[in-house]
Amino acid sequence: MKLIKLGRYVMLVYYFYAAHNYYIVGNYSGIAYLTGMFMLLFLPKILRFIFILKTNRRYYQ
């Protein structure tokens, strides 16, 4: 449950960051936009992978 709330918080921060870049800089390139959408698409898988790494102690030994 905490991981889901963390993912929503990260997505909210990312949306604010993208909007800030778009309105303040005004030169939001297509490559950065596609990269952002790609990261947003795979964000749950990345969070799940990090969570598995943290719960599995053998990766740090």
C-alpha positions as protocol buffer text, in pm:
chain_id: "A"
residue {
  index: 1
  type: MET
  ca { x: 0 y: 0 z: 0 }
}
residue {
  index: 2
  type: LYS
  ca { x: 284 y: 236 z: 80 }
}
residue {
  index: 3
  type: LEU
  ca { x: 449 y: 152 z: -253 }
}
residue {
  index: 4
  type: ILE
  ca { x: 131 y: 245 z: -443 }
}
residue {
  index: 5
  type: LYS
  ca { x: 108 y: 580 z: -262 }
}
residue {
  index: 6
  type: LEU
  ca { x: 478 y: 641 z: -330 }
}
residue {
  index: 7
  type: GLY
  ca { x: 425 y: 570 z: -701 }
}
residue {
  index: 8
  type: ARG
  ca { x: 134 y: 814 z: -716 }
}
residue {
  index: 9
  type: TYR
  ca { x: 342 y: 1078 z: -540 }
}
residue {
  index: 10
  type: VAL
  ca { x: 632 y: 1029 z: -781 }
}
residue {
  index: 11
  type: MET
  ca { x: 398 y: 1056 z: -1082 }
}
residue {
  index: 12
  type: LEU
  ca { x: 248 y: 1376 z: -938 }
}
residue {
  index: 13
  type: VAL
  ca { x: 595 y: 1525 z: -890 }
}
residue {
  index: 14
  type: TYR
  ca { x: 688 y: 1421 z: -1244 }
}
residue {
  index: 15
  type: TYR
  ca { x: 379 y: 1587 z: -1389 }
}
residue {
  index: 16
  type: PHE
  ca { x: 458 y: 1911 z: -1204 }
}
residue {
  index: 17
  type: TYR
  ca { x: 819 y: 1891 z: -1325 }
}
residue {
  index: 18
  type: ALA
  ca { x: 713 y: 1841 z: -1687 }
}
residue {
  index: 19
  type: ALA
  ca { x: 461 y: 2127 z: -1668 }
}
residue {
  index: 20
  type: HIS
  ca { x: 724 y: 2353 z: -1510 }
}
residue {
  index: 21
  type: ASN
  ca { x: 972 y: 2275 z: -1788 }
}
residue {
  index: 22
  type: TYR
  ca { x: 707 y: 2333 z: -2054 }
}
residue {
  index: 23
  type: TYR
  ca { x: 579 y: 2667 z: -1925 }
}
residue {
  index: 24
  type: ILE
  ca { x: 899 y: 2818 z: -1785 }
}
residue {
  index: 25
  type: VAL
  ca { x: 1156 y: 2706 z: -2040 }
}
residue {
  index: 26
  type: GLY
  ca { x: 918 y: 2690 z: -2335 }
}
residue {
  index: 27
  type: ASN
  ca { x: 1160 y: 2468 z: -2530 }
}
residue {
  index: 28
  type: TYR
  ca { x: 1038 y: 2123 z: -2428 }
}
residue {
  index: 29
  type: SER
  ca { x: 1191 y: 1894 z: -2689 }
}
residue {
  index: 30
  type: GLY
  ca { x: 1017 y: 1587 z: -2829 }
}
residue {
  index: 31
  type: ILE
  ca { x: 1298 y: 1356 z: -2717 }
}
residue {
  index: 32
  type: ALA
  ca { x: 1260 y: 1462 z: -2354 }
}
residue {
  index: 33
  type: TYR
  ca { x: 882 y: 1420 z: -2381 }
}
residue {
  index: 34
  type: LEU
  ca { x: 913 y: 1068 z: -2524 }
}
residue {
  index: 35
  type: THR
  ca { x: 1171 y: 976 z: -2261 }
}
residue {
  index: 36
  type: GLY
  ca { x: 939 y: 1106 z: -1989 }
}
residue {
  index: 37
  type: MET
  ca { x: 644 y: 909 z: -2121 }
}
residue {
  index: 38
  type: PHE
  ca { x: 862 y: 597 z: -2146 }
}
residue {
  index: 39
  type: MET
  ca { x: 974 y: 637 z: -1784 }
}
residue {
  index: 40
  type: LEU
  ca { x: 616 y: 701 z: -1676 }
}
residue {
  index: 41
  type: LEU
  ca { x: 504 y: 386 z: -1856 }
}
residue {
  index: 42
  type: PHE
  ca { x: 765 y: 167 z: -1686 }
}
residue {
  index: 43
  type: LEU
  ca { x: 759 y: 343 z: -1347 }
}
residue {
  index: 44
  type: PRO
  ca { x: 553 y: 71 z: -1169 }
}
residue {
  index: 45
  type: LYS
  ca { x: 789 y: -201 z: -1294 }
}
residue {
  index: 46
  type: ILE
  ca { x: 1093 y: 0 z: -1183 }
}
residue {
  index: 47
  type: LEU
  ca { x: 942 y: 61 z: -838 }
}
residue {
  index: 48
  type: ARG
  ca { x: 855 y: -308 z: -804 }
}
residue {
  index: 49
  type: PHE
  ca { x: 1210 y: -406 z: -906 }
}
residue {
  index: 50
  type: ILE
  ca { x: 1361 y: -168 z: -647 }
}
residue {
  index: 51
  type: PHE
  ca { x: 1120 y: -301 z: -383 }
}
residue {
  index: 52
  type: ILE
  ca { x: 1225 y: -660 z: -463 }
}
residue {
  index: 53
  type: LEU
  ca { x: 1592 y: -563 z: -442 }
}
residue {
  index: 54
  type: LYS
  ca { x: 1540 y: -400 z: -103 }
}
residue {
  index: 55
  type: THR
  ca { x: 1345 y: -695 z: 37 }
}
residue {
  index: 56
  type: ASN
  ca { x: 1595 y: -950 z: -91 }
}
residue {
  index: 57
  type: ARG
  ca { x: 1909 y: -921 z: 123 }
}
residue {
  index: 58
  type: ARG
  ca { x: 2136 y: -1142 z: -88 }
}
residue {
  index: 59
  type: TYR
  ca { x: 2190 y: -867 z: -349 }
}
residue {
  index: 60
  type: TYR
  ca { x: 2382 y: -662 z: -93 }
}
residue {
  index: 61
  type: GLN
  ca { x: 2602 y: -941 z: 39 }
}
